[in-house]
Amino acid sequence: MLDDMKNMVSMLRTNLNKLLNLPKWEKTVPFLVIFMFIAATPPTTKKVYKKNIGTIVIDAGHGGHDPGCIANGVKEKEITLAIALSIGSKLREQLPDVKIIYTRSGDKFIELWERAAIANRNNADLFISIHCNSAKSVHISGTETFAMGLHKAESNLEVAKRENDVVLLEDNYIEKYDGFDPSSPESHIYFSLFQNSFMDQSIRLAAKVESQINSGLNRPSRGVKQAGFLVLWKTKMPSVLIETGFLTNKNDREYLNSKGGREEMSNAVANAIIEYKKSFEASAAIKNN
């Protein structure tokens, strides 16, 4: 059964490439067919129910020869690392029984697939990816937290495209990501259709992150969103990608580039994770009684 499903997806992916030369209106029906097929297909990731959260992987976006977005000399890779390390430090202090793992703890380039693999190899219960945003308009500001899923707005697609462009720095990325082409909108749409069995939990966690930032810090929140991020694609646990602010916006940039701003941001994210953990474990205890 699983082999048949894989063959069907492979066939759909091959036909997807042929759509590139079709008029825009002719692409609509095939994409609806793909969406209906995937939506009706059981998740390939086997869901394992756990009673508690014992391992959390924190991923600092970009790194090494991949600086991420840069604005006025401020580099995304440096901001994300500082916030990620701070989140981990706070969680270790408040949750001593929880194992905290970083995908990187220094200025090192880690391929997207390896970031998810680190979480999977360690049987992580949560995967948190930290990023900074950018926009053509310097007036756009605020945080947004993403779960893997179909983007519902062009702006969500643009964020995913920018983050997924990192694969161009990797060797053999077409093979590693099942034919993914970062220059093709169709590829981004294809991957956004994959929603793992932890989507609902991921959205709950994302909501707690945005709530902590908006109400706790009184920072502007752009809400919980979904899009096709490669770094979330193969994770086998609830996973979110947090855009902590726009480096292209002066206020956001100065906030994130300050020690106090990063401290507040990391504290809000840590509080959201702790809140989610308590809620998850309380719910699991009820189900197991």
LOBAVEX-326726 format. One record per residue: residue number from 1; x, y, z of N, C-alpha, C in turn. Coordinates in nm, 3 decimals, padded with zeros to 5 digits. Each point is the difference from the previous one (the first is absolute). Layout:
residues N
> num	nu	nv	nw	cau	cav	caw	cu	cv	cw
> NUM	X	Y	Z	X	Y	Z	X	Y	Z
...
This chain:
residues 289
> num	nu	nv	nw	cau	cav	caw	cu	cv	cw
> 1	00.084	-00.121	00.000	-00.084	00.121	00.000	00.087	00.126	00.000
> 2	00.102	-00.001	00.091	00.087	00.116	00.011	00.080	00.021	-00.127
> 3	00.047	-00.113	-00.062	00.074	00.011	-00.126	-00.087	00.058	-00.110
> 4	-00.126	-00.041	-00.003	-00.093	00.054	-00.102	-00.019	00.150	00.019
> 5	-00.010	00.043	00.126	-00.017	00.142	00.028	00.123	00.078	-00.045
> 6	00.119	-00.056	00.028	00.124	00.067	-00.039	00.009	00.012	-00.153
> 7	-00.040	-00.108	-00.071	00.003	00.003	-00.146	-00.097	00.104	-00.054
> 8	-00.117	00.011	00.064	-00.098	00.098	-00.044	00.053	00.141	00.018
> 9	00.062	00.026	00.117	00.056	00.133	00.026	00.111	00.031	-00.099
> 10	00.083	-00.103	-00.032	00.108	00.019	-00.097	-00.055	00.037	-00.136
> 11	-00.109	-00.067	-00.039	-00.064	00.030	-00.129	-00.055	00.141	00.000
> 12	-00.063	00.040	00.111	-00.056	00.135	00.010	00.110	00.104	-00.009
> 13	00.115	-00.029	00.062	00.110	00.095	-00.003	00.054	00.016	-00.143
> 14	00.009	-00.112	-00.073	00.047	00.005	-00.139	-00.094	00.083	-00.085
> 15	-00.130	-00.023	00.017	-00.098	00.076	-00.077	-00.002	00.146	00.040
> 16	00.035	00.027	00.125	00.002	00.138	00.050	00.099	00.084	-00.080
> 17	00.114	-00.061	-00.033	00.102	00.073	-00.075	-00.050	00.042	-00.139
> 18	-00.090	-00.079	-00.056	-00.053	00.030	-00.132	-00.094	00.120	00.003
> 19	-00.048	00.035	00.120	-00.094	00.111	00.012	00.066	00.135	-00.023
> 20	00.131	00.004	00.009	00.071	00.128	-00.007	-00.026	00.075	-00.130
> 21	-00.027	-00.076	-00.108	-00.020	00.062	-00.131	-00.147	00.024	-00.033
> 22	-00.088	-00.029	00.098	-00.143	00.018	-00.025	-00.045	00.140	00.039
> 23	-00.105	00.050	-00.063	-00.059	00.128	00.044	-00.044	-00.012	00.145
> 24	-00.005	00.112	00.069	-00.030	00.000	00.143	-00.131	-00.069	00.033
> 25	-00.105	00.027	-00.079	-00.131	-00.058	00.032	-00.001	-00.151	-00.014
> 26	00.085	-00.055	-00.091	00.002	-00.143	-00.021	00.072	-00.074	00.113
> 27	00.075	00.074	00.084	00.070	-00.063	00.110	-00.093	-00.026	00.118
> 28	-00.110	00.070	00.007	-00.085	-00.004	00.118	-00.056	-00.139	00.026
> 29	-00.058	-00.064	-00.101	-00.062	-00.131	00.017	00.100	-00.106	00.044
> 30	00.118	-00.013	-00.067	00.096	-00.100	00.046	00.040	00.020	00.146
> 31	00.017	00.125	00.043	00.039	00.024	00.138	-00.111	-00.039	00.096
> 32	-00.124	00.020	-00.041	-00.112	-00.043	00.084	-00.001	-00.152	00.014
> 33	00.033	-00.070	-00.109	00.006	-00.145	00.004	00.109	-00.046	00.096
> 34	00.118	00.065	-00.009	00.111	-00.035	00.088	-00.040	00.024	00.145
> 35	-00.062	00.116	00.024	-00.041	00.034	00.137	-00.098	-00.104	00.055
> 36	-00.098	-00.038	-00.081	-00.100	-00.097	00.045	00.063	-00.135	00.029
> 37	00.099	-00.038	-00.083	00.066	-00.129	00.021	00.078	00.000	00.131
> 38	00.079	00.104	00.020	00.083	00.004	00.120	-00.085	00.018	00.125
> 39	-00.104	00.079	-00.012	-00.088	00.023	00.116	-00.068	-00.130	00.043
> 40	-00.026	-00.089	-00.098	-00.067	-00.127	00.030	00.097	-00.111	00.036
> 41	00.131	00.028	-00.010	00.102	-00.100	00.027	00.041	00.004	00.146
> 42	-00.001	-00.115	00.070	00.041	-00.001	00.140	00.145	00.044	00.011
> 43	00.039	00.071	00.108	00.137	00.044	00.018	00.094	-00.118	-00.002
> 44	00.116	00.015	-00.068	00.098	-00.108	-00.007	00.081	-00.007	00.129
> 45	-00.001	00.106	00.080	00.070	-00.001	00.126	-00.087	-00.066	00.106
> 46	00.050	-00.107	00.058	-00.076	-00.070	00.103	-00.001	00.085	00.126
> 47	-00.118	00.025	00.052	-00.012	00.086	00.117	00.017	-00.084	00.126
> 48	00.093	00.040	00.084	00.025	-00.069	00.125	-00.049	00.089	00.114
> 49	-00.094	-00.049	00.078	-00.056	00.080	00.108	00.090	-00.010	00.122
> 50	00.035	00.115	00.057	00.086	00.004	00.116	-00.073	00.068	00.116
> 51	00.046	-00.030	00.120	-00.062	00.056	00.119	00.065	00.131	00.041
> 52	00.124	00.020	-00.039	00.069	00.122	00.040	00.097	00.046	-00.107
> 53	00.050	00.121	00.019	00.097	00.058	-00.092	00.136	-00.005	00.068
> 54	00.089	-00.083	-00.054	00.130	-00.022	00.062	00.118	00.052	-00.078
> 55	-00.020	00.028	-00.130	00.110	00.048	-00.084	-00.048	00.111	-00.094
> 56	00.070	00.111	-00.001	-00.035	00.113	-00.085	00.121	00.040	-00.083
> 57	-00.019	00.010	-00.130	00.108	00.045	-00.090	-00.026	00.144	-00.040
> 58	00.102	00.084	00.019	-00.009	00.141	-00.035	00.094	00.027	-00.116
> 59	-00.055	00.054	-00.107	00.073	00.019	-00.125	00.021	00.148	-00.028
> 60	00.125	00.044	00.001	00.033	00.138	-00.038	00.015	00.005	-00.151
> 61	-00.089	00.072	-00.068	00.000	00.006	-00.146	00.130	00.055	-00.058
> 62	00.032	-00.054	-00.120	00.117	00.044	-00.078	00.131	-00.031	00.073
> 63	00.107	00.071	-00.031	00.128	-00.028	00.065	00.112	-00.025	-00.100
> 64	00.124	00.023	00.043	00.115	-00.021	-00.086	-00.002	00.092	-00.120
> 65	00.017	-00.058	-00.120	00.002	00.082	-00.122	-00.140	00.042	-00.045
> 66	-00.102	-00.035	00.079	-00.138	00.043	-00.026	-00.040	00.100	00.108
> 67	00.010	00.130	-00.029	-00.029	00.102	00.102	-00.149	00.023	00.024
> 68	-00.086	-00.053	-00.090	-00.142	00.033	00.008	-00.020	00.141	-00.050
> 69	-00.106	00.066	00.043	-00.022	00.137	-00.046	00.093	00.095	00.076
> 70	00.039	00.107	-00.069	00.090	00.101	00.057	-00.061	00.138	-00.021
> 71	-00.001	00.081	00.105	-00.052	00.136	-00.010	00.083	00.092	00.090
> 72	00.055	00.103	-00.061	00.083	00.096	00.075	00.110	-00.070	00.080
> 73	00.058	-00.102	-00.060	00.110	-00.071	00.064	-00.043	-00.105	00.101
> 74	-00.128	-00.008	00.031	-00.050	-00.100	00.095	-00.030	-00.130	-00.076
> 75	00.060	-00.110	00.045	-00.014	-00.129	-00.069	-00.096	-00.092	00.075
> 76	-00.089	-00.060	-00.077	-00.098	-00.090	00.059	00.067	-00.114	00.076
> 77	00.105	-00.059	-00.056	00.063	-00.117	00.062	00.050	00.030	00.141
> 78	00.041	00.123	00.025	00.052	00.037	00.133	-00.114	00.022	00.099
> 79	-00.108	00.061	-00.047	-00.116	00.022	00.087	-00.064	-00.133	00.039
> 80	-00.019	-00.088	-00.099	-00.067	-00.128	00.028	00.082	-00.086	00.096
> 81	00.132	00.001	-00.015	00.084	-00.079	00.090	-00.010	00.051	00.144
> 82	00.006	00.131	00.016	-00.007	00.058	00.134	-00.133	-00.033	00.067
> 83	-00.110	00.012	-00.075	-00.132	-00.029	00.056	-00.015	-00.149	00.030
> 84	00.046	-00.085	-00.091	-00.012	-00.146	00.019	00.076	-00.045	00.124
> 85	00.123	00.048	00.017	00.080	-00.039	00.116	-00.065	00.050	00.129
> 86	-00.058	00.119	-00.006	-00.066	00.055	00.118	-00.126	-00.079	00.037
> 87	-00.077	-00.041	-00.100	-00.119	-00.082	00.024	00.042	-00.130	00.069
> 88	00.103	-00.064	-00.055	00.047	-00.125	00.057	00.047	00.015	00.143
> 89	00.070	00.108	00.027	00.050	00.025	00.135	-00.116	00.016	00.100
> 90	-00.103	00.072	-00.040	-00.115	00.023	00.087	-00.077	-00.130	00.023
> 91	-00.013	-00.082	-00.105	-00.071	-00.127	00.015	00.077	-00.095	00.090
> 92	00.132	-00.003	-00.012	00.080	-00.087	00.085	-00.012	00.040	00.147
> 93	-00.013	00.128	00.022	-00.013	00.049	00.137	-00.137	-00.032	00.059
> 94	-00.105	00.015	-00.081	-00.136	-00.019	00.050	-00.053	-00.143	-00.017
> 95	00.060	-00.073	-00.094	-00.041	-00.139	-00.024	00.123	-00.090	00.006
> 96	00.057	-00.020	00.118	00.126	-00.076	00.012	-00.009	-00.144	-00.048
> 97	-00.118	-00.057	-00.004	-00.016	-00.140	-00.042	-00.016	-00.015	-00.151
> 98	-00.006	00.113	-00.070	-00.017	-00.003	-00.146	00.135	00.015	-00.070
> 99	00.023	-00.083	-00.098	00.125	00.004	-00.077	-00.012	00.107	-00.109
> 100	00.093	00.094	-00.002	00.000	00.107	-00.100	00.113	-00.024	-00.099
> 101	-00.034	-00.001	-00.128	00.100	-00.025	-00.105	-00.004	00.116	-00.100
> 102	00.117	00.049	-00.038	00.010	00.105	-00.102	00.042	-00.062	-00.133
> 103	-00.058	00.047	-00.109	00.049	-00.045	-00.131	00.137	00.063	-00.030
> 104	00.023	00.118	00.055	00.132	00.061	-00.006	00.017	00.091	00.121
> 105	00.122	-00.001	00.055	00.029	00.085	00.115	00.109	00.102	-00.033
> 106	00.037	00.004	-00.129	00.099	00.096	-00.047	-00.032	00.042	-00.142
> 107	00.090	00.074	-00.061	-00.021	00.052	-00.136	00.033	-00.109	-00.102
> 108	-00.093	-00.092	-00.017	00.021	-00.116	-00.086	-00.118	-00.019	-00.094
> 109	00.030	-00.039	-00.124	-00.105	-00.024	-00.098	-00.053	-00.143	00.017
> 110	-00.130	-00.013	00.021	-00.066	-00.130	00.012	-00.106	-00.009	-00.108
> 111	00.005	-00.105	-00.081	-00.098	-00.014	-00.107	-00.139	-00.022	00.059
> 112	-00.103	00.041	-00.074	-00.137	-00.005	00.051	-00.041	-00.142	00.039
> 113	00.031	-00.096	-00.084	-00.041	-00.137	00.030	00.066	-00.052	00.127
> 114	00.124	00.043	00.026	00.072	-00.046	00.118	-00.061	00.058	00.128
> 115	-00.055	00.119	-00.008	-00.063	00.060	00.118	-00.118	-00.086	00.048
> 116	-00.083	-00.042	-00.095	-00.111	-00.089	00.034	00.051	-00.136	00.045
> 117	00.107	-00.047	-00.066	00.056	-00.132	00.034	00.053	-00.002	00.143
> 118	00.059	00.110	00.045	00.049	00.008	00.137	-00.115	-00.022	00.098
> 119	-00.112	00.064	-00.028	-00.117	-00.016	00.086	-00.053	-00.143	-00.004
> 120	-00.005	-00.058	-00.119	-00.053	-00.135	-00.014	00.092	-00.104	00.065
> 121	00.131	00.016	-00.018	00.095	-00.097	00.058	-00.007	-00.001	00.153
> 122	-00.030	00.116	00.057	-00.005	00.012	00.145	-00.140	-00.021	00.056
> 123	-00.092	-00.044	-00.087	-00.139	-00.024	00.042	-00.056	00.121	00.075
> 124	00.023	00.116	-00.055	-00.045	00.124	00.064	-00.152	00.006	00.007
> 125	-00.047	00.072	00.100	-00.144	00.019	00.018	-00.047	00.133	-00.056
> 126	00.094	00.096	-00.017	-00.031	00.129	-00.060	00.119	00.046	-00.083
> 127	-00.030	00.070	-00.110	00.103	00.059	-00.085	-00.034	00.148	-00.018
> 128	00.092	00.088	00.041	-00.023	00.144	-00.006	00.108	00.063	-00.087
> 129	-00.039	00.058	-00.112	00.095	00.064	-00.092	-00.013	00.151	00.010
> 130	00.112	00.068	00.029	00.000	00.145	00.022	00.053	00.073	-00.123
> 131	-00.074	00.102	-00.045	00.038	00.076	-00.119	-00.031	00.149	00.018
> 132	00.049	00.080	-00.094	-00.036	00.141	-00.010	-00.058	00.022	-00.139
> 133	-00.093	00.091	-00.012	-00.070	00.024	-00.124	00.058	00.118	-00.077
> 134	-00.046	00.016	-00.122	00.035	00.117	-00.081	-00.115	00.028	-00.096
> 135	-00.010	00.123	-00.047	-00.108	00.037	-00.092	00.048	00.114	-00.089
> 136	-00.069	00.016	-00.113	00.034	00.110	-00.090	-00.035	00.134	00.063
> 137	-00.107	00.002	00.078	-00.040	00.122	00.068	00.065	00.009	00.137
> 138	00.060	00.112	00.032	00.064	00.018	00.130	-00.102	00.026	00.110
> 139	-00.126	00.015	-00.037	-00.105	00.030	00.098	-00.060	-00.126	00.061
> 140	00.025	-00.117	-00.061	-00.056	-00.124	00.051	00.081	-00.046	00.121
> 141	-00.071	-00.033	00.108	00.068	-00.041	00.123	-00.080	-00.108	00.071
> 142	00.059	-00.058	00.102	-00.071	-00.097	00.083	00.051	-00.142	-00.015
> 143	-00.049	-00.085	00.087	00.038	-00.142	-00.001	-00.108	-00.081	-00.070
> 144	00.037	-00.118	-00.045	-00.097	-00.097	-00.051	00.059	-00.139	00.020
> 145	-00.084	-00.093	00.039	00.046	-00.136	00.027	-00.070	-00.096	-00.093
> 146	00.079	-00.084	-00.067	-00.050	-00.087	-00.105	-00.001	-00.147	00.042
> 147	-00.102	-00.071	-00.050	-00.003	-00.145	00.003	00.003	-00.046	-00.146
> 148	00.039	-00.122	-00.022	00.004	-00.054	-00.136	-00.142	-00.013	-00.054
> 149	-00.022	00.048	-00.122	-00.132	-00.012	-00.059	-00.015	00.088	-00.122
> 150	-00.118	-00.001	-00.056	-00.030	00.074	-00.122	-00.012	00.149	00.030
> 151	00.079	00.082	-00.069	-00.007	00.144	00.022	-00.133	00.054	-00.053
> 152	-00.057	00.095	00.074	-00.128	00.057	-00.038	00.012	00.144	-00.048
> 153	00.123	00.048	-00.008	00.023	00.137	-00.046	00.133	00.005	-00.073
> 154	00.008	00.091	-00.095	00.123	00.015	-00.078	00.119	00.036	00.089
> 155	-00.025	00.077	00.106	00.108	00.039	00.090	00.059	-00.121	00.072
> 156	-00.085	-00.098	00.034	00.049	-00.122	00.064	00.092	-00.077	-00.095
> 157	-00.039	-00.006	-00.127	00.080	-00.067	-00.101	00.135	00.068	-00.014
> 158	00.002	00.132	00.002	00.126	00.073	-00.016	00.096	-00.028	00.115
> 159	-00.053	-00.012	00.121	00.085	-00.032	00.116	00.061	-00.139	-00.019
> 160	-00.084	-00.097	-00.040	00.049	-00.136	-00.020	00.104	-00.005	-00.111
> 161	-00.024	00.073	-00.108	00.095	00.001	-00.112	00.136	00.053	00.044
> 162	-00.004	00.107	00.080	00.128	00.059	00.045	00.076	-00.097	00.090
> 163	-00.071	-00.062	00.093	00.068	-00.094	00.090	00.045	-00.126	-00.073
> 164	-00.079	-00.045	-00.097	00.035	-00.122	-00.073	00.112	00.021	-00.101
> 165	00.028	00.125	-00.037	00.108	00.029	-00.094	00.136	-00.045	00.052
> 166	00.009	-00.027	00.129	00.126	-00.045	00.061	00.050	-00.128	-00.068
> 167	-00.091	-00.081	-00.054	00.042	-00.126	-00.061	00.095	00.022	-00.117
> 168	00.000	00.118	-00.057	00.092	00.030	-00.111	00.145	-00.006	00.045
> 169	00.023	00.009	00.131	00.135	-00.008	00.055	00.040	-00.144	00.031
> 170	-00.093	-00.094	-00.021	00.027	-00.140	00.030	00.032	-00.077	-00.129
> 171	00.076	-00.107	00.015	00.032	-00.088	-00.113	-00.116	-00.098	-00.023
> 172	-00.027	-00.028	-00.126	-00.102	-00.099	-00.036	-00.137	00.026	00.062
> 173	-00.038	00.128	00.009	-00.124	00.031	00.069	-00.123	-00.055	-00.073
> 174	00.007	-00.012	-00.133	-00.116	-00.051	-00.075	-00.028	-00.144	00.041
> 175	00.105	-00.078	00.019	-00.016	-00.139	00.041	-00.045	-00.010	00.146
> 176	00.058	00.083	00.086	-00.030	-00.007	00.143	-00.144	00.039	00.031
> 177	-00.055	00.092	-00.081	-00.133	00.052	00.029	-00.102	-00.039	-00.107
> 178	00.016	-00.121	-00.051	-00.098	-00.058	-00.092	-00.033	00.089	-00.119
> 179	00.104	00.057	-00.064	-00.022	00.079	-00.120	-00.039	00.143	00.025
> 180	00.012	00.047	00.124	-00.041	00.137	00.034	00.084	00.102	-00.076
> 181	-00.070	00.098	-00.059	00.065	00.109	-00.073	-00.038	00.131	00.066
> 182	00.093	00.064	00.074	-00.034	00.122	00.074	-00.047	00.116	-00.087
> 183	00.027	-00.006	-00.130	-00.042	00.108	-00.089	-00.141	-00.022	-00.053
> 184	-00.059	-00.115	00.030	-00.131	-00.034	-00.053	-00.109	00.016	00.106
> 185	-00.097	00.090	-00.022	-00.113	00.011	00.093	-00.076	-00.131	00.015
> 186	-00.004	-00.079	-00.108	-00.071	-00.127	00.005	00.065	-00.096	00.100
> 187	00.134	00.002	00.011	00.069	-00.085	00.095	-00.037	00.036	00.143
> 188	-00.008	00.130	00.027	-00.036	00.045	00.134	-00.143	-00.040	00.034
> 189	-00.089	00.009	-00.098	-00.139	-00.040	00.021	-00.007	-00.151	00.026
> 190	00.076	-00.076	-00.077	00.001	-00.146	00.014	00.040	-00.040	00.142
> 191	00.110	00.058	00.050	00.048	-00.037	00.133	-00.092	00.051	00.109
> 192	-00.068	00.112	-00.024	-00.090	00.054	00.102	-00.120	-00.090	00.023
> 193	-00.028	-00.091	-00.096	-00.115	-00.089	00.014	00.027	-00.112	00.100
> 194	00.128	-00.022	00.033	00.033	-00.104	00.095	-00.021	00.051	00.142
> 195	-00.093	-00.060	00.071	-00.030	00.037	00.137	00.015	-00.125	00.085
> 196	00.099	-00.001	00.091	00.019	-00.122	00.076	-00.106	-00.016	00.107
> 197	00.007	-00.113	00.069	-00.105	-00.032	00.096	00.004	00.086	00.125
> 198	00.100	00.087	00.011	00.012	00.086	00.117	-00.041	00.145	-00.030
> 199	-00.071	00.020	-00.109	-00.036	00.135	-00.041	-00.080	00.073	00.107
> 200	-00.101	-00.066	00.057	-00.083	00.065	00.100	00.081	00.042	00.122
> 201	00.088	-00.088	00.046	00.084	00.034	00.114	00.096	00.114	-00.033
> 202	00.051	00.000	-00.123	00.091	00.106	-00.043	-00.070	00.136	00.002
> 203	-00.124	00.001	-00.046	-00.077	00.124	-00.001	-00.029	00.048	00.142
> 204	-00.028	-00.094	00.091	-00.023	00.039	00.141	00.125	00.063	00.059
> 205	00.115	-00.059	-00.027	00.126	00.055	00.050	00.025	00.138	-00.060
> 206	-00.023	00.012	-00.132	00.020	00.129	-00.068	-00.089	00.108	00.061
> 207	-00.123	-00.036	00.034	-00.094	00.096	00.059	00.050	00.048	00.137
> 208	00.057	-00.089	00.077	00.053	00.038	00.131	00.121	00.093	-00.015
> 209	00.083	-00.025	-00.102	00.115	00.087	-00.025	-00.047	00.142	-00.033
> 210	-00.094	00.011	-00.093	-00.048	00.132	-00.040	-00.073	00.071	00.113
> 211	-00.070	-00.076	00.083	-00.070	00.058	00.114	00.098	00.058	00.102
> 212	00.105	-00.074	00.027	00.102	00.046	00.095	00.069	00.127	-00.050
> 213	00.028	00.004	-00.130	00.068	00.116	-00.057	-00.091	00.122	-00.003
> 214	-00.124	-00.022	-00.041	-00.094	00.111	-00.015	-00.046	00.056	00.134
> 215	-00.044	-00.088	00.091	-00.052	00.046	00.129	00.110	00.019	00.103
> 216	00.097	-00.090	00.001	00.106	00.008	00.099	00.100	00.111	-00.026
> 217	00.035	00.020	-00.127	00.099	00.102	-00.036	-00.062	00.125	-00.060
> 218	-00.128	-00.011	-00.034	-00.068	00.110	-00.069	00.069	00.034	-00.131
> 219	00.050	-00.104	-00.066	00.060	00.015	-00.132	-00.106	-00.032	-00.106
> 220	00.009	00.061	-00.119	-00.098	-00.030	-00.105	00.010	-00.144	-00.048
> 221	-00.114	-00.066	-00.009	-00.006	-00.139	-00.047	-00.077	-00.006	-00.131
> 222	00.055	-00.071	-00.096	-00.068	-00.021	-00.128	-00.074	-00.134	-00.002
> 223	00.004	-00.070	00.113	-00.081	-00.119	00.016	00.065	-00.132	-00.035
> 224	-00.082	-00.104	00.012	00.041	-00.136	-00.033	-00.031	-00.026	-00.146
> 225	00.096	-00.058	-00.071	-00.017	-00.022	-00.144	00.052	-00.137	-00.039
> 226	-00.027	-00.038	-00.125	00.050	-00.125	-00.054	00.066	00.024	-00.135
> 227	00.103	-00.076	-00.028	00.069	00.006	-00.129	00.091	-00.122	-00.012
> 228	00.051	-00.022	-00.119	00.082	-00.118	-00.026	00.148	00.023	00.024
> 229	00.045	-00.015	00.124	00.141	00.017	00.034	00.072	-00.135	-00.004
> 230	00.109	-00.006	-00.074	00.075	-00.124	-00.011	00.057	-00.044	00.134
> 231	00.036	00.096	00.086	00.060	-00.036	00.128	-00.102	-00.072	00.089
> 232	-00.129	00.020	-00.023	-00.105	-00.065	00.079	-00.052	-00.126	-00.067
> 233	00.033	-00.019	-00.125	-00.063	-00.101	-00.085	00.007	-00.141	00.059
> 234	00.118	-00.043	00.045	00.016	-00.139	00.042	00.013	-00.018	00.151
> 235	-00.034	00.101	00.075	00.003	-00.016	00.145	-00.113	-00.092	00.044
> 236	00.027	-00.082	00.101	-00.097	-00.099	00.046	-00.052	00.035	00.139
> 237	-00.024	00.129	00.019	-00.051	00.050	00.128	-00.061	00.137	-00.024
> 238	-00.076	00.055	00.094	-00.050	00.136	-00.017	00.116	00.096	-00.027
> 239	-00.014	00.082	-00.104	00.111	00.085	-00.044	-00.053	00.136	-00.044
> 240	00.074	00.105	00.037	-00.037	00.134	-00.042	00.123	00.077	-00.044
> 241	-00.024	00.098	-00.086	00.105	00.093	-00.042	-00.044	00.139	00.043
> 242	00.083	00.065	00.083	-00.035	00.130	00.056	00.079	00.110	-00.070
> 243	-00.072	00.091	-00.065	00.063	00.119	-00.057	-00.009	00.108	00.108
> 244	00.113	00.032	00.062	00.002	00.084	00.120	-00.014	00.150	-00.028
> 245	-00.001	00.037	-00.126	-00.014	00.141	-00.035	00.064	00.026	-00.136
> 246	-00.026	00.120	-00.053	00.052	00.037	-00.132	00.127	00.085	00.015
> 247	00.111	-00.053	-00.050	00.124	00.077	00.005	-00.005	00.120	-00.093
> 248	-00.093	-00.004	-00.095	-00.015	00.114	-00.091	-00.079	00.114	00.062
> 249	-00.058	-00.025	00.119	-00.073	00.104	00.073	00.090	00.055	00.110
> 250	00.014	00.130	00.007	00.094	00.063	00.094	-00.029	-00.038	00.144
> 251	-00.125	00.007	00.041	-00.035	-00.031	00.139	00.028	-00.146	00.035
> 252	-00.043	-00.090	-00.089	00.025	-00.143	00.023	00.150	-00.028	00.004
> 253	00.072	00.057	-00.096	00.144	-00.025	-00.010	00.073	00.046	00.126
> 254	-00.030	00.121	00.046	00.068	00.052	00.119	-00.037	-00.082	00.123
> 255	-00.125	-00.045	00.005	-00.045	-00.082	00.113	00.077	-00.133	00.003
> 256	00.004	-00.069	-00.114	00.066	-00.130	-00.005	00.152	00.010	00.009
> 257	00.054	00.114	-00.038	00.145	00.018	00.006	00.046	00.044	00.139
> 258	-00.095	00.023	00.090	00.035	00.039	00.136	-00.003	-00.123	00.091
> 259	00.086	-00.002	00.099	00.004	-00.112	00.094	-00.132	-00.012	00.075
> 260	-00.057	00.114	00.038	-00.127	00.000	00.071	-00.114	-00.055	-00.084
> 261	-00.003	00.037	-00.128	-00.104	-00.048	-00.090	00.008	-00.151	-00.020
> 262	00.122	-00.050	-00.023	00.018	-00.145	-00.019	-00.036	-00.076	00.128
> 263	00.033	00.061	00.115	-00.032	-00.064	00.128	-00.151	-00.011	00.017
> 264	-00.072	00.106	-00.032	-00.146	-00.002	00.011	-00.061	-00.101	-00.097
> 265	00.050	-00.001	-00.123	-00.054	-00.091	-00.100	00.022	-00.145	00.040
> 266	00.120	-00.032	00.044	00.029	-00.138	00.040	-00.082	-00.041	00.122
> 267	-00.023	00.094	00.089	-00.080	-00.029	00.119	-00.145	-00.030	-00.039
> 268	-00.053	00.076	-00.096	-00.138	-00.022	-00.046	-00.014	-00.137	-00.065
> 269	00.097	-00.037	-00.084	-00.006	-00.130	-00.067	00.013	-00.113	00.101
> 270	00.093	00.014	00.094	00.018	-00.102	00.104	-00.129	-00.016	00.082
> 271	-00.064	00.111	00.036	-00.125	-00.006	00.076	-00.109	-00.072	-00.079
> 272	-00.004	00.025	-00.131	-00.100	-00.065	-00.085	00.024	-00.151	-00.004
> 273	00.125	-00.041	-00.008	00.034	-00.143	-00.003	-00.039	-00.065	00.132
> 274	00.031	00.066	00.112	-00.035	-00.053	00.132	-00.151	-00.010	00.016
> 275	-00.070	00.102	-00.046	-00.147	-00.001	00.006	-00.056	-00.114	-00.084
> 276	00.055	-00.020	-00.120	-00.044	-00.109	-00.087	00.027	-00.135	00.067
> 277	00.117	-00.014	00.058	00.038	-00.126	00.066	-00.100	-00.034	00.111
> 278	-00.033	00.096	00.083	-00.095	-00.023	00.109	-00.136	-00.042	-00.054
> 279	-00.045	00.070	-00.103	-00.130	-00.031	-00.061	00.000	-00.138	-00.062
> 280	00.106	-00.033	-00.073	00.011	-00.130	-00.068	00.000	-00.113	00.102
> 281	00.081	00.013	00.105	00.013	-00.107	00.097	-00.126	-00.017	00.084
> 282	-00.069	00.110	00.027	-00.126	-00.007	00.073	-00.104	-00.074	-00.083
> 283	-00.004	00.031	-00.130	-00.094	-00.066	-00.090	00.033	-00.149	-00.016
> 284	00.130	-00.031	-00.008	00.043	-00.138	-00.015	-00.035	-00.081	00.124
> 285	00.011	00.063	00.117	-00.032	-00.069	00.125	-00.148	-00.036	00.007
> 286	-00.085	00.092	-00.048	-00.144	-00.026	-00.002	-00.033	-00.115	-00.095
> 287	00.064	00.000	-00.117	-00.026	-00.104	-00.098	00.044	-00.138	00.048
> 288	00.102	-00.004	00.081	00.056	-00.128	00.045	-00.063	-00.049	00.129
> 289	-00.097	00.075	00.054	-00.070	-00.043	00.122	-00.132	-00.068	-00.034
